Structure formats: C-alpha cells, structure tokens
C-alpha cells in the first residue's frame, strides 16, 4: 500500500490528518470523517504482508477481535478494503 498524504481524501469520506503510528504490520493515520466530523483511525497494510496468506490470516484475526471491542479510547473498525483508494 502506498503512503497516504496529509489532506488526501479517501472514499469521498475520510480526510487524512497525520500519521499516528508505523510498524511492521502497517501505518495508522488519524483522519476526519467528512460527513460526521468525527475523528477516525485508518490502517494501511504493506504489500508484503498482503502477499503472505499467514500474515493476512493474522490481520483478519486481529481485525475480528478489534471489531468486538467497545470502549471510548478504542477506534471502531468500520472498513475493510483490499484495494487502494
């Protein structure tokens, strides 16, 4: 996945504000939902991770676990997209 740019709009809904974290499993960006005004976290996954079925199984498992969490300090999981924006 390419690096997102500050100010870039994704899916006509999210505007990228800044990078808030980066690691081996991807980059996390702070974004603003242009419809609700709320902040969101967007995670991109590196192409090398996407090419590994084992790594993608881990990503999917983590996504499923995170989706079950409900806490004011944990971002909701809203979008799964296999394609570039």
N, C-alpha and C positions, 0 to 999 in steps of 0.2 A: 504494500500500500504506500502510495506517495505521501509525503508530509503535507499536512494541511497548512494553509496560510491564515494569519490573523486577518479577520474581516471577511473571509470566504464564507459563502452561504451554501449549505448542504440541503438537498431535498426541498429547496424553497422554504425551509422551516427553521433551520439552525444556523446561527452565525458564530463562527469560531472567534473566541476572545483571546485565548492564550494556551500554551502547553502547561499542564499542571503535573505531569509525570511521564517518565520514559523508562522502559525496562526491556528485558528480553522477550516479553510476550506482547509488546506493543507500546503505543503512545496514547496518553489520555489528554484530552483537550477540555478546557472549560468553554462552554458555548451558551448562547442565549436562544431560547425558543422565541422566534419572532412572532408567534401567534399569541402565546400566553404571557410573554415577558419573563418567564421563569428561567433560571439557570439549569443547564444540563451538562453531563459529562459524556464525551464521545470518545470511544476507544477504537483505535485502528490497530490491525494485526499485521505484522510483517509478512511479506510474500513467502519467506522461507518457512514460517510457521504454518501458513495455509497449505503448503505443499506436502506437509507431513500428516498422514492420517492420525498418527498417535497424538501429535500436538493439537490437532483440531478436535480430537476427542476430549482432551483436557480443557480446551477453550469452551466447548459446548457444555461440558460438565460444570465448569465454573460459572458460565452464563446461567444455567438452570438453577444453580444454588443461589446466586445473587438475585435472581428473579423472585425467589421465595422470601427474601428479606424485606422487612418493612420497618424503617427507622428514619427519623428526620435527618440524620447525618450520613445516610447511605443513599446514593443516587439510585433511582428506579432504573430498571432495564427495560427499555422501550423498543429498540430497533435492532433487528438482526439483518444484515445486508452483506451478501457475498461479493457484490460488485462495487467498483469505485464510484464515488458520487459523480 
